[in-house]
Amino acid sequence: MAHTSNLAGFIIDCHTDDLNAAADFWARALRMEKIVLPAEEGERYIRLKDPNLPLHIEVQKVEHDSRVHLDIETDDIDAEVLRLEALGATKVRYVHTWCVMQAPTGQRFCVVRKKSA
């Protein structure tokens, strides 16, 4: 059986020392609820939630330049990485349980594990 994949959501990468202020801006700009995540995860990510949108949207504190990237979720990361490489994407690096990739057009994106329903 072939693996499945789909758009999971968008991550707003912010090169900032004040993740909370960055998330406040984006929550207000997008009219979304800000959800602080627990423990260590909350030091790097704040979730934004719109009850009318099924997409996963987070504000992430990063060391690189600020940008927006998308996540593709899949039930088989290795198979999806191979499929995307065949389309012209390149693997940048594996991080924890996901893979950072780059499209042939230069944009970075992540291949992440599908969240259980």
C-alpha positions as CSV (number, residue, x, y, z in Angstrom):
1,M,0.0,0.0,0.0
2,A,1.3,3.5,-0.9
3,H,1.9,6.0,1.9
4,T,-0.2,9.1,2.3
5,S,0.7,12.7,2.7
6,N,-1.0,16.1,2.8
7,L,-0.5,19.7,3.9
8,A,-0.3,19.8,7.7
9,G,0.0,23.6,8.2
10,F,2.3,26.6,8.3
11,I,5.1,27.5,10.7
12,I,6.0,31.2,11.2
13,D,9.7,31.2,11.8
14,C,10.7,34.3,13.9
15,H,14.3,35.3,14.6
16,T,13.5,36.9,17.9
17,D,14.4,37.0,21.6
18,D,10.7,37.5,22.5
19,L,8.6,34.6,21.2
20,N,5.6,35.7,23.2
21,A,5.5,39.1,21.6
22,A,6.0,37.6,18.1
23,A,3.1,35.2,18.8
24,D,1.0,38.1,20.1
25,F,1.5,39.9,16.8
26,W,0.6,36.9,14.6
27,A,-2.3,35.9,16.8
28,R,-3.8,39.3,16.5
29,A,-3.0,39.8,12.8
30,L,-4.6,36.4,11.9
31,R,-7.4,36.7,14.5
32,M,-6.4,33.5,16.1
33,E,-6.2,32.2,19.7
34,K,-2.7,31.9,21.1
35,I,-2.0,28.6,22.8
36,V,1.2,28.3,24.9
37,L,2.7,24.8,24.7
38,P,4.0,23.0,27.8
39,A,7.6,22.7,29.1
40,E,10.5,22.7,26.7
41,E,8.3,22.8,23.6
42,G,6.8,26.1,24.8
43,E,10.2,27.7,24.8
44,R,10.4,27.4,21.0
45,Y,6.8,27.2,19.8
46,I,3.4,28.8,20.4
47,R,0.4,27.4,18.6
48,L,-2.2,29.6,16.9
49,K,-5.7,28.2,16.6
50,D,-8.7,29.2,14.5
51,P,-11.7,27.0,15.2
52,N,-12.7,27.3,11.5
53,L,-9.4,26.1,10.1
54,P,-8.1,22.5,10.4
55,L,-4.5,23.6,9.6
56,H,-1.7,23.4,12.2
57,I,-0.2,26.9,12.6
58,E,2.7,27.7,15.0
59,V,5.0,30.6,15.7
60,Q,8.6,29.2,16.1
61,K,11.6,30.9,17.6
62,V,14.6,30.3,15.3
63,E,18.2,31.3,14.8
64,H,18.0,31.8,11.0
65,D,16.3,34.7,9.2
66,S,12.5,35.0,9.7
67,R,10.3,33.3,7.1
68,V,7.2,31.1,6.8
69,H,7.5,27.5,5.9
70,L,5.0,24.7,5.4
71,D,4.8,21.2,6.8
72,I,3.8,18.1,4.8
73,E,2.6,15.3,7.1
74,T,2.9,11.7,6.2
75,D,2.5,8.2,7.5
76,D,5.9,7.3,6.1
77,I,8.6,10.0,6.3
78,D,11.3,8.0,4.4
79,A,9.0,7.2,1.5
80,E,7.7,10.8,1.3
81,V,11.3,12.1,1.3
82,L,12.2,9.8,-1.5
83,R,9.0,10.8,-3.5
84,L,9.9,14.5,-3.0
85,E,13.5,13.9,-4.0
86,A,12.3,12.3,-7.2
87,L,10.4,15.5,-7.9
88,G,13.5,17.6,-7.5
89,A,13.6,18.5,-3.7
90,T,16.8,18.0,-1.7
91,K,17.2,16.8,1.8
92,V,18.7,19.4,4.1
93,R,18.8,17.5,7.4
94,Y,16.9,15.2,9.7
95,V,15.8,16.9,13.0
96,H,14.3,14.7,15.8
97,T,11.4,13.0,14.0
98,W,11.1,15.1,10.9
99,C,13.1,16.0,7.8
100,V,13.9,19.5,6.6
101,M,13.9,19.7,2.8
102,Q,14.4,22.3,0.1
103,A,12.3,22.7,-3.0
104,P,14.0,23.1,-6.4
105,T,12.7,26.7,-6.2
106,G,14.6,27.4,-3.0
107,Q,11.9,27.3,-0.3
108,R,12.4,25.1,2.8
109,F,9.7,22.9,4.1
110,C,9.4,20.0,6.6
111,V,8.2,16.4,6.2
112,V,6.6,15.5,9.6
113,R,4.8,12.5,11.1
114,K,1.1,12.4,10.6
115,K,-0.7,13.1,13.9
116,S,-3.1,10.4,15.0
117,A,-6.7,11.3,14.5
